Amino acid sequence: MYTITLKPVGSTIACGPEESVLAAILRSGASVMFGCRGGGCGTCKMRLTSGQIAHGRCSAAVLLAEEKKCGRFLSCQARALSDLTIELSAANKYHVLRSWRRLSLLDC
Amino acid sequence: MPYRISRLGLVEIRSLDLDRDLDYYLNVLGLQLTAREGKTAYLKGWDERHAYSFALTESDRAGMVRMAFRTVDPEDLDYYEKRLKDFGIKYDIIPEDYRRGRALRFTAPSGHTVELYNEMDYTGNVLPTVNPGPWPEGLRGIAPPRLDHTLVTAPEPGKAIEFFQTVLEFRLSEMLVAPDGTIIAAWLWQRPAPHDLAIVPGKPGGFHHAAFVVDSADALFRAADILAMHKARIDYGPGRHGITRGTTIYFFDPSGNRLETFGGYTAYQMDPDSRAIRWTQDQIGPAVFYYSQELNETFLSVYT
């Protein structure tokens, strides 16, 4: 298991070696913007600020080579190869689900 | 005015991994494989009579390669060639393609490659032609009988809609209009069904979805079960559209191309004198997703 730190919210989540970054975020009880979940549409694009990932199979039309160099990746395809720090933007629409908080008795 | 296009004859889309995606198309969606030729696989629904209606080509991206419409008669191809000339539309003649005869190929104002053709090998459906039963046993996956329509995006949808209406003589079944009366999106038909093609706002050449017929409530829920059992990404549904009244499941193939099961049993039939239904922009929620009555985040923003 690796640890993913999500900035600027500061959440930390666990990510297994076989799951995508997107799957790990959703499994943590959060909602985040994503689309096709197949690497084709680019909706789930995020920015890595530290750590190593395997990009997986992504459309070259929505994840350009120069974007990869700047740390961009498609979260539905990418797998963690180390602990990661990800800088979320408003477009990622990340938020912890209220129902999940209730389930975890975090915010009754 | 007679109609000269019998159907949406072919949609070709790109696949990021043909082996993986072909397994999905054969065993989850349940199309029939006609042939695999190099980087392209040719497929069809079990009730389609011509050699293929859907092609998957391996590429470094997802999205649409082309759409092709089959004319009713061979002479209709000549008729459209004259119209393309009359309207000054540049076109190429494609003498032949896989199991297909002459085609006219041009770029629509929406940025899409469009072809018109008439001849394609008539291979028959999977049933016998003498004393057939109503459906074949032993199909895999959702197994839709046929391709129904495609929906594509255009940066100036009004121009693209006008092109298909004026040059290719499609008619409008339904349209979404802005408060000032501008057409924002349209559903276009030639065969007597709600649509063969729809156009919504978006990037040039964008592929929103291709739809396959799933024509009963039983089949609709069975399709949703199969998608979920295979952990396919369902975007919306099972549900119903206000526009066309058709039932729907929107889902994605493994490369992220959106597909749809479209319900014939609730979609009406067009008559030659049917006039277009108008939907106002403020009612786009129920127009697209009748039961939730709200547009979701992905409908107009996620496509390939």
Contacts between the chains, C-beta under 8 A, distances in Angstrom:
chain1	res1	chain2	res2	distance
A	33	B	297	6.8
A	35	B	252	7.9
A	35	B	256	7.2
A	35	B	298	5.6
A	35	B	301	7.4
A	35	B	302	3.4
A	36	B	62	7.6
A	36	B	233	6.5
A	36	B	235	7.9
A	36	B	252	4.2
A	36	B	256	3.1
A	36	B	257	7.4
A	36	B	258	6.9
A	36	B	302	6.2
A	36	B	304	7.0
A	37	B	233	4.1
A	37	B	252	6.3
A	37	B	256	7.0
A	38	B	16	7.5
A	38	B	62	7.1
A	38	B	233	6.9
A	38	B	252	5.4
A	38	B	253	6.6
A	38	B	254	5.2
A	38	B	255	5.0
A	38	B	256	3.2
A	38	B	257	7.6
A	39	B	16	6.2
A	39	B	62	7.6
A	39	B	255	6.9
A	39	B	256	5.8
A	40	B	16	7.0
A	40	B	61	7.4
A	40	B	62	3.2
A	40	B	63	7.4
A	40	B	252	7.5
A	40	B	255	5.0
A	40	B	256	2.2
A	40	B	257	6.1
A	40	B	304	4.6
A	41	B	62	7.3
A	41	B	256	5.1
A	41	B	302	4.9
A	41	B	303	6.5
A	41	B	304	5.7
A	43	B	298	7.4
A	43	B	301	6.8
A	43	B	302	5.2
A	57	B	16	4.9
A	57	B	17	6.0
A	58	B	16	7.7
A	59	B	16	6.5
A	59	B	60	7.1
A	59	B	61	4.0
A	59	B	62	5.0
A	59	B	63	7.7
A	59	B	255	7.6
A	59	B	256	7.0
A	59	B	304	7.2
A	60	B	60	4.2
A	60	B	61	5.3
A	61	B	60	7.9
A	61	B	61	3.9
A	61	B	62	7.5
A	61	B	63	6.9
A	61	B	304	8.0
A	62	B	61	7.4
A	93	B	297	7.9
